Amino acid sequence: MKVIQVNVVAGTGSTGRIVMDIHAGLVQHGIRSICYYGRGRRRTDPSLRKLAPENVMKLQSLWQRISGLAYAGCHVSTFNLLRAIAKESPDVVHLHCINGSTVNIYRLLRFLGRSNIRTVLTLHAEFMYTAGCGHALDCDKWR
């Protein structure tokens, strides 16, 4: 079995540590695990793969702020991730916190749906169903 995890960071912060704990557990049980992340330094572990160089990630973030397309930009990192998923042909893709100018969420979800790849969503933040708010309390952007 092969699992791909995607998160904004790897090994740092709460979600980055959660991803690494899951990764370690999967490997311990003989499951091939690959983690893709967008921000932070490049790691030496070959199963931890950065989606694009940091300067590209920062440019994508700047473009998203200028264009107002909060979750629809990130062309380079999204292209790299979709290509990697197609090449690796995982059994499961586990999406964690994928905001923070990491990937184009719409393209990624369409790709996973069309590819019939089992997908797990762990919503560390609530932005995916609140129209951009990090939490649902007092949020009315979805209206």
N, C-alpha and C positions, 0 to 999 in steps of 0.2 A: 504494500500500500504506500502511496505517496501523498503527502499533504503539503500544500503551499499556504503560508500565512502572509498576510499583507498588513502592515502597520506604518504609521508615520515615522516611528523611531524603532530602534532595536536595542534592548538592553538598558535603556535609560527611561526615567519617568515611570509612572505606574503602568501604562499600557505596554511600554517596551519591556518591562520586567515580566509582565504577564505572558507576553509572546515568548520570551526566552524560557520561562518555566514550562510552558506547553511544549515548546520545541524540545527541551531536555527530556520531558516525559515521553514524548513520541519516540525519540531516538532510543531511550532506555527500553522501550517495548518493541524495538526492531522495526519501527515505521520510519520511512524516509521522510524527512522534514526539511523544507527549504523556506527561509524567511526573506521576504522582500520588504525594504523600508526606504523611505524617502529622505529623511533629514538626519544629519549627524555625520560623524566621520565614517570612512570606509572601514569595514572589519576584515580581519585576516582569515576568519573562518569561512571556508568556501560555501557553506550552507546559509550564510548571511549575505545577502546581495543587495547592494544599493541600486535604486532605480535609475539614478542619473547623478552626475557630479553635482556638488553643492552649489556651484555658480549657476548651473542650469536650473536647479530647484529654486534658487532665489529669483532668477529671472521669471520663471513660471509664476511664482508667488506675486511678483510685482505686476505681471500682466493680468492676473486675476483681479487684483485690486483696482487697476486702471479700467479694465473692461467691465467689472461688476459681475463677471461670471464665476461665482465663488466655487462651484464644483464642476465646471464644464471646461476648464482649460487643461493645463498640464499635458500638452501634446507629447513631449519627449518621454517623460516618465511613463505615461499611459501606453505609448507605443512599445516601449521596452518591456513593460509588464505583460501586455497582451501577447507579445512575441514569445516571452519566456513561458507563459502558461501554455501556449500552443505547443511549444517545443517539449516541455516537461510532461505534458499530458497527465496532470495529477488526478487522483481519485476525488479529492476534496480541496476546495479553496476556502480558507478561513479568513474573512475580512474583519479586521479589528477597527481601530481608529484611523480612518482613511481621509480625514479632512486635513487641514494644514497644508493645502496646496501639494498634495501627494499625487493623486491621480484624478482623471476625469471619471467621476463616479458613474455617470450615465453610460458612457461607452463601456466601462468595465462590467456593469451589471447586464447590459445588452449582450455583450460577448459571452459571459458566463451562461446566460440563459439560452442563447443560440447553440452553445457548445454542449449543453446538457451536462455541465460539470456541477456536481453537488457542491453547494455553497452554504457556509455557516456565517452568519452575521452576528458579531458580538458588539452590541451598541454601548460602548464606553461613554459616548456622548449622545445626546438625543437629536442632533442636527438633521438626521435623515428623515425624521417624521415631523419635525417642528418647523421646517422651511428655513433652517439656518441657526436656530437658537441652540445653545449648548445644553440647555435644560428646558423642560416644559413649564416650569413654574413661571407664571406671569408672561408667557410667550403667546402672542397671537399672530405671528407672521404667517402661519398656515392658513389663516382665514382668507 
